[in-house]
Amino acid sequence: MHRCCGQGPIRVTSSGSRGELGWSVCGYELLARGADGPKKALARHRSPEPPYAQGPAAAEAGATAMIDVSDGLLADLGHIARESDVEIDLDPAALAVPDELRTTAERFGVDPLGWILTGGEDHALAACYRTAADVPQGWTVIGTVLKRSASERSADLSAPRVTVAGSAWAGPQGWDHFA
């Protein structure tokens, strides 16, 4: 499987059921602060549950690109976007924020969507499909791949390739191994 998804109207998806991203970083924050919180968060941080069966299912369904989400959804989808010379726009409404995750984030003064977008270590998979009909069961459409114009391709190379509701995410994109 490649990191390059091609051009055109492609759907971006994540594996697992809605509401599965963000739990590991929540668990990390609980441990770092010595705080109590959802057992699921602690369990996911200590022992991730990668959806191994979803990789072959995605390939068989015609995924055009796939990556594991270990450095954060924005960071890892950024690899696909750069390799494909496209932009990816995520729909925040498609990224469910479970009540327990929201409550814990708010308790710490953190935006729970930030945990979902940048947390990493959830070990979900993200993939691209040409049509919504290609998306297999167990995957959720979370965004769209947008073709870049010639002027956009020659513009600022540091411009974000992954946006949220059409806007750049203000903050870290996820884990940066070289920072």
N, C-alpha and C positions, 0 to 999 in steps of 0.2 A: 504494500500500500504506500502511496506517495503522500507528500505534503502539498502537492500542487493540485488545485481543484479545477483549474481552467477558468474560463470567462463565462459570463452570462448569468441568467437567473437561476442561481443555485441556492438551495436551502441549507442552512447550517443547523446541525442538530447536536444534542447531547444525549448520552446513553443514561440508562437508569430512569427511575421515575422522577417526576417533577419534585423539586425540593431536596435533591440529594447533594447539591453543591453547597459549600460553605461550612459543612460540619467539622471538618478537620481543623480549620483555623479557629473555629469556635472552641474546640477542645484544647487547642494550644493555648488560647487566651485564658481559659479556665485554669489550666495547669500553671501558667506563668504568673497568674494573679493569686493562686492558692484559693480559688473561689469554687463554690458549688454551682452545678448547672446540669443541663441535660446529659444523661448517661450516654445517649447516642453520640454526642459530640466527643466525649472522652474516648469512647470505643472507636470511633472513626479515626481519631487522631492517632491512637495507639496501634490500631490494627485496621488499616484501610481494606476495603472490600472491592477490589477492581472487578468490573463486569467483564470477565474474560470471554464469556460466550458471545458478547455483543460485537467483538471485533470481527470474527468470521461471519456473523450474521450481517454486519454492515457491508463487508466485502461482497458477499453473495447477493445483496440487494442492489449493488451497483454504486457504492460510495466512491466518489471521485478523489477524495482525500480524507485522511484520518490522523488524529494525534491523541495521545493521552493528555489528560488535564492534570499535570503534576506541578506546574509552576504558576497556575492561575489561568482562568478561562481567557482573559484578555491577552496575556503573554503568549499562551500556547496557540490561540487562534491567530495571533500576530505572525507566528511562523508560517502558517498556511497562507495568510494574506501576502506576506512578502514573497514567498516562493511562487505564488500564483500571479503576482502583480495585480492584485485586486484590493478592494476594501470590503470589510465585513461589517455589517450593521446589526447589532443585537437588539432584540425587543425585550425590554425589562419586564414587560407584562408576562412574557413566556417563562421567566425565571422565578419560579415560586419561592416565596420566603415563608417557611414554616413558622408557626406562632412561637414555638420554643426558641428557634434561632433568632427571630426578631426581638423577643423579650430579653434574651441574653445580650445581644448586641446593644440594645437601647440601655440596658443596665450599665454597660461599659462606655456609653456615649459614642458608639460606633454605628455607621450606616450598615445594616445587614446586607444590602446589595453589594457593598464593597467586599464583604467576605465572600460572597458568591462569585463575583467577577475576578477577584485577585488572590483569593486565599490559597489555592493550590493544595496539593497533597490529598485531594479527594479521589484521585485516580479514576475519574470518569473518562469517557472517550468523547471526542468531538469529531464529527464527520460532516462532509458535504455531499449532497445528493442533487441531481439535476431537477427532479420534480418532487413535489410533496408525496405523490403516489409511490415513489421509490423508497420512502422512509419506512424501515421495518418497525414492527411492534417492539416496544421497549425503548424507543427513541422519541425525543421531543424536539420539534422545530423551534429554534430559539433566535434565528436571524436569517439574514439574506446576504449573499455575495453580490457585490456591486462592481460592475466593470469600471475601470478607471479610464478617463479620457487621456489623449496624448498630452494635453497641457498639465493634467494632474500627475502624469508619470514623470514629466520633466521638472515639476515643482519640488518643493522642499521634501527631501528624502526622509527627514525626521518626523514628518507629519504622521499622526496616528493612522494605522491601517485598520484598526478595529474601533468602531464607535458604538455608543449606546444611545439608542433613539436619535441617531443622526448627529450626536455631539461627542466630542472627545471626552474621555473619562478624566476628571480632574483628580489626579493622584497616581500612586504607583500602578503599574500594569500587572504586577505579580512579582514572582521571585526572579531576580536577575543574578545569574551565576557569576557575572563579571563585574558587578558593582562593588 
